[in-house]
Each structure stands twice: as C-alpha cells, then as structure tokens.
Amino acid sequence: KSPITPQPQLPQGWTLYQSPTLPFSIGLPPEWQVRQEAPNSLSFIIKANPKNILGLVRAHGGSLENVAQEWITNLKPKSVLGWESATFAGQKAQKITMLLSSGPSDYWFVNYGGEVYVIHLVDEQNQTFTKMLETFKFLDKPWVELQNCQAYAGAQFCTQEYDPVCAKIETSTSGPVIWKTFSNACMACISSTTSQIIIGYIQGACENLK
C-alpha cells in the first residue's frame, strides 16, 4: 500500500487553493502556484521557474483501467516499475510508477464523482509536492454549480445573442473531460448528440476559467 493521507491543517505560511472546475482543494507553499491549463487540467509550478511543471491533476471520463492503459500507451515509458492498490486522499486508487526518460514518475488514478482523476508527481525527489499532496482533499459539495438544459428542452433554433457559456460534455469514450465554449446557453444545449452529451454549463467562456 502507498497511502497519501490528508493532513488536518496547513503548514504555516501556506494557502488553500480550490479549483474552480475540479472537486478538490490543496495547500500551496508561498513560492508555488497553480496554472489552469484547461477546465479539466491544471499543473503545479514554482513561481521562479514557471516552465518546470512539478505536478498535475487531470480529470478523465471512462473507466479507471482504460484511463490508466491510455496514459501508459501515450507516455511510452521505458518500463512500468510498479502497479499497486493504494489510498489517495481517503479514496481507493491505483498507483503506477513509470520509468520515463526523465526518471521514475508516480501516477495516482482515482475514481471520484463518476470521473477518473489522474494525479501526477513529476519528480519523486520533490518532497515539497509530496507534502502538498498530503493536503489534497476531494470536495463533497458541488465546487461549481452547473446549470442544466431543461429550459431548452425540445428547442430547435436559438437566437444569435452572444452570451457565452462553458459547457461540460460527457463523451461515449474515455478521454479528458471536455469543456467547450458556446455563444449562448441555448446553442450549447441543442448541441447534445448520442456520443457527446451536454450535462450542464457555467456562465462565461471556458477561456476565462484558466
């Protein structure tokens, strides 16, 4: 077992970061910051060296096993050093250690709220990010209030009004959770298909969530 166990309080000087689009919070040392790459993906960096990503969190649709296999396929590691059941932030998880060109890297795959969260420790020697992960907490209550499409049920046409929304899309295949900007809520809601279902939206363009 390789547990990442939540700690009850933050170290002195740290602040609590809560993602605007993903259901978790995490403690941040003063020299660190979070960069939201997309609504479903964010990375952790040190302010003095923003090009060097030291950790990431990403949400995926699909089963945990399929998501894990896709990451292994895409990363093409030299070898998989370990694959074990683990605990991450109080949730059952699978921990996979891969040998990449940069060295060993740990990945946790966690089912939460119907999605798979991939938490990646880029550098095993970085003890600070390991301590940050000990403050990681999944949130029980909705972290972002998605508006539903009931008001547009049966609509076939929409106005051309520009009042952008960021819609969350559930796909029939595994892969990153999709968020997409539409010109207005009506346009988002009538865009649902059998393979891409609009499950809700947030007011404002997705780009503004970064």
Rosetta blueprint (number, residue, H / E / L):
1 K L
2 S L
3 P L
4 I E
5 T L
6 P L
7 Q L
8 P L
9 Q L
10 L L
11 P L
12 Q L
13 G L
14 W L
15 T E
16 L E
17 Y E
18 Q E
19 S L
20 P L
21 T L
22 L L
23 P L
24 F E
25 S E
26 I E
27 G E
28 L E
29 P L
30 P L
31 E L
32 W E
33 Q E
34 V E
35 R E
36 Q E
37 E E
38 A E
39 P L
40 N L
41 S E
42 L E
43 S E
44 F E
45 I E
46 I E
47 K L
48 A L
49 N E
50 P E
51 K E
52 N E
53 I E
54 L E
55 G E
56 L E
57 V E
58 R E
59 A E
60 H E
61 G E
62 G L
63 S L
64 L H
65 E H
66 N H
67 V H
68 A H
69 Q H
70 E H
71 W H
72 I H
73 T H
74 N H
75 L H
76 K L
77 P L
78 K L
79 S E
80 V E
81 L E
82 G E
83 W E
84 E E
85 S E
86 A E
87 T E
88 F E
89 A L
90 G L
91 Q E
92 K E
93 A E
94 Q E
95 K E
96 I E
97 T E
98 M E
99 L E
100 L E
101 S L
102 S L
103 G E
104 P E
105 S E
106 D E
107 Y E
108 W E
109 F E
110 V E
111 N E
112 Y E
113 G L
114 G L
115 E E
116 V E
117 Y E
118 V E
119 I E
120 H E
121 L E
122 V L
123 D L
124 E L
125 Q L
126 N L
127 Q H
128 T H
129 F H
130 T H
131 K H
132 M H
133 L H
134 E L
135 T L
136 F L
137 K E
138 F E
139 L L
140 D L
141 K L
142 P L
143 W L
144 V L
145 E L
146 L L
147 Q E
148 N L
149 C L
150 Q H
151 A H
152 Y H
153 A L
154 G L
155 A L
156 Q L
157 F L
158 C L
159 T L
160 Q L
161 E L
162 Y L
163 D L
164 P L
165 V E
166 C E
167 A E
168 K E
169 I E
170 E E
171 T E
172 S L
173 T L
174 S L
175 G E
176 P E
177 V L
178 I E
179 W E
180 K E
181 T E
182 F E
183 S L
184 N L
185 A H
186 C H
187 M H
188 A H
189 C H
190 I L
191 S L
192 S L
193 T L
194 T L
195 S L
196 Q E
197 I E
198 I E
199 I E
200 G E
201 Y E
202 I E
203 Q E
204 G L
205 A L
206 C H
207 E H
208 N H
209 L H
210 K L
